[in-house]
Each structure stands twice: as structure tokens, then as C-alpha cells.
Amino acid sequence: MRVSGLKDNYRQNIAIIGDELVGKTSIIFNFLNKFQDNRIINVYLDVRPESLNSFAKRFIGVLLYNFLINSGMVLQEDLAFLINKSEKYAPKTVERIRFILNSLEKRKKKNIFTELNLLCEILYQETGKVCVVIFDEFQNLESIGFLNLYREWAKLLITNKNTMYIIVSSMKFKTKNILSKNLSLLFGNFEVITVEPFDIRSSEEYLRVRFAGLNLAKPLNNFIVHFTGGYPMYLEVISDALLKNREGALSEILQNLLFESSGLLNQRFSNYIKSFMDHTHSNDYISILYLISSGRNRIKDIAQLLRIQKKDLIARITYLLELDAISRSGDFLKINDRVFSFWMKFVYQEKLSSLTFDAKNQKNKFRDSLEGMIQEFMLNAQKPLMERMNELLGSFEDEMVQMDRRKVRLNHFREIKPLQFHSRILKNGLIGRSNDSLWIVAVKQEQLSEEDVLEFSKECRKYRHKLQRKIIVTLKDIDMNTRLRALEEKIWTWDINSLNQMLDLYSKPRVIA
């Protein structure tokens, strides 16, 4: 464990990134509740917009409180009390604290970030205790008023060898930019850990536990997994609502959450949209989000529909990328929050474009859209995987896409045909022919093996086309050895996550298996 290694003079700073509400802070709190070591002081701060004075006092207070937490004395959340009680054990640290507080009273802000963090090193020299400093939503440090924040921090990462940093952020794009440009160091660099939503199996297990005793049909259970994208907060909100109203239909529950003015998710998304209103190009940002949510998510299509020059559109897109509102995959844009995307299309835009203020009519229209979406998901869930793949390949129109760190052109096929393999393992597939390429696709619902890869490669050698794209699709996870073998054979492997990413780009229901 990275934190335990700090005692043995091994320090690895960590950056935990992930979408909002994906569970990053829960992971940190779980660690803080379970991890106990008298030689390690955890300094957790939820970084929020506040004055420099307020932040400094919170930092010092948390540091001293956790320094004294194992002393046996009854503690008070009072800074003067903590300073007084700590002086006996760490006089040099307290002396420096008084210097910092005195500087702030005199409005001296220079090097305050450095001074605060050096307290951890002084404390180590006095007591032998090392610090783990955790900044939750660390990018908010920029708004507090530190001068030369990242320049000072970069120096601290090199010199403060007995202090480990864990930074947490919902702004993935911005964090990666900061780490690559401002905090990119040979020594003291950050290991980046991305927290993803629950996968299908974890989402199903979560709902199984939550819905114990609730007789919810399996297809509806699968729809919730599809609809939420595995985001813990949405799984919790929807399951809570269903448990409180056990007789209510799923469409009724979602209507109450997403459409009603008092609905929890409706209020959340409405406030999010309002955050754009103060910006110069607010209408453009909201229009882009709406177009993406409605399936018109290719950059060239958005440019035409908004009648905006491409350079101006790219500037708007870049802003939304920096906010992590959207992500880009080649020619495609995608709203990161699936539930917000649905709300944008069927609630926000519908209310804006309504010719009347007939709330009942709007509510009925929303319910119809919701039930139509559920029915579409269930209808697609009954289709064989081969049929779903055929429909997906038939949607390609020569777009560029980026998946698994590779850029691929999705050729428009003039012909897509079923393919029978003369193999004892792989039986079925598809072949797609475009003007300048040939795609050979094998489909296997069970676990993929190295032997499958070799058999498929052998089958592909029967075709002489130079520009050949070889793909194996499976609904199971793919182990590392099989992936490496596929790379050697120049075969692109799609597990269920890769398949669903592709289906998302074409606004098609996900496969839940």
C-alpha cells in the first residue's frame, strides 16, 4: 500500500480522478476510517472557495487535531486549544504556526502555501511522524489566493520527502493538464488512478442487495444498469425511490425524479444548466449539449446545425471538455453523464420548445418518451449479439473514432454479410466490405482465449485484402495474455465495455450481459 510505504522512506504521490458522484470521496473516507497508524498523520481537506486565512486555519487545525488524536486527551475543534496542547510535544512546529498566523494577520501572503506544507516536515523532524496530505477537489486551491501555487508546490514535491500527497478531482481534463505541465517531475510525480463507474457485474450486485425482497423484473433491473451507466449516486437515488414506492412503476419513479419541479435530479440538472448562464457563449454551450444528447454528436454535424465556424465551435467544445461535461472520441462527442444527457433531451429541451404551458401535456409526453426508451432497450436486449453487431456496423459512415488509444476509421460498408468460420471454437462472424477495406469480425459470447485468437488469425489469412481490419467481440472480460496475443496477431479485441462505448457513440442501447 502506498501510504504504508511512506514509513519505509518510499513515497509515491497519488492523483485520484473521476467524474463527479462516481465515489472518489467515499473511497477516501473509507481509507480514513479503516487506516490507523500512530506514525502517520492524515491531513484531509475538502478544498472549497474560501479566504486564504480560512484555509490556513483549517489546514493547521486538521494537522494538529490528527497529531493529538492518539494522545488520550479530550480534544476540541478549537484552533487556540489545539495550538496550546500541541506546544508541549512539538514546540518548533507550533512556533512556525504562530509565525504563519501572524503573517496572515499582517496580510503577508507570500510563500504561505510553502509555509503551511513545511509544517509537515518540521513535525516529522520533531516527532518522527510522517504526513499524508489529502486535497479533495485540489484544483480549487487556485481560487484561494496562493501566489505561484504550482511553482511552490513543485519545489515542495522534491524537498518534502516525508510528506505524501493525495489529490482528488472531478475535473479529469484539467487535472491531467496540471500534472503534465505544472507538476511533472522526475522525483515526486503523481501516480494517476481513475475511478470509473461500476461495471455491469458490480451494478447488478449492488441492485441485487438493495432490492432484496423487491420483485423487480430482470429486464427492468437491466434497464436501470443501462440508464445510470453504473454511477453509484444514480443507482442509489433510483433504488431508494423504488424501495419507498414499491407499487410504483419504474417510469413513474423516473418521472418524479427527472421531470417534476421538486424532483431531486431535475433540480440538480437545472442548477447545472444555470451555471452556464453567466458565460458569454451560454446559448452555444447549451445548444451543443442538447445536440449531443439528441444523437447529433459528430462535430461536423454540430457545426452545420449551429451555423458556426469550425474554429469557434472547437473553442466552445474545448471549454466543455475542460469542464468534463463532455468527452471526445475522434469525430464524436459524448456527454459524460448519461442521466443528464437523457434529461437534457427529454425534459429541458422539450420544456423550452413547448408552445404551451400545459404541464399535464408535457408530463404525458415525457412519460411516453421514457416508456419508449424502456421498450427500445428491452426490444434490443432480445436481439442476438450478431444482429446487434450487424446494425452497429451498418451505422458507420467513415467517421474517425479513438478507442483503446488507437485511432480507427469506421468505414462505410457497401456490404455486410454473415460469416461462418471453419473452426471448432469460433463459429459465427460478419464480413464488411467498403471501397478500400475489409472488416472481418468474430463474435463469441463466452470467455476469449489465446487459442481463439490464433484460430481467428488463421481464418483471416484466407482473405487476401491488404487493408484488413480483424476484430473479435466477446461479452466477457479479456485477460492480459489473450490481449497480448491479439496484439501480436494485429487483432482488435472488444470486450463488453468496448462494445458499449461504440454503441453509445451511435445512441444505441447498451448490451447488458
Secondary structure, DSSP 8 states (H G I E B T S, - for coil): -HHHHGGGT---EEEEE--TTSSHHHHHHHHHHH---TTEEEEEEE--S--HHHHHHHHHHHHHHHHHTTSSS---S-HHHHHHHHTTT-HHHHHHHHHHHHHHHTT--TTHHHHHHHHHHHHHHHH--EEEEEEETGGGGGGTT-TTHHHHHHHHHHH-TTEEEEEEES-HHHHHHHHHHTS--SSS-EEEEE-----HHHHHHHHHHHTTT----HHHHHHHHHHHTT-HHHHHHHHHHHHHSTTS-HHHHHHHHHTSTT-HHHHHHHHHHHTTTTSTTHHHHHHHHHHHHTT--BHHHHHHHHT--HHHHHHHHHHHHHTTSEEEETTEEEES-HHHHHHIIIIIHHHHH-SS--HHHHHHHHHHHHHHHHHHHHHHHTS-HHHHHHHHHTT--SEEEEETTEEEEE---SEEEEEE---SS--EEEEEE-SS-EEEEEEESS---HHHHHHHHHHHTT---SSEEEEEEESS---HHHHHHHHHTT-EEE-HHHHHHHHHHTT------
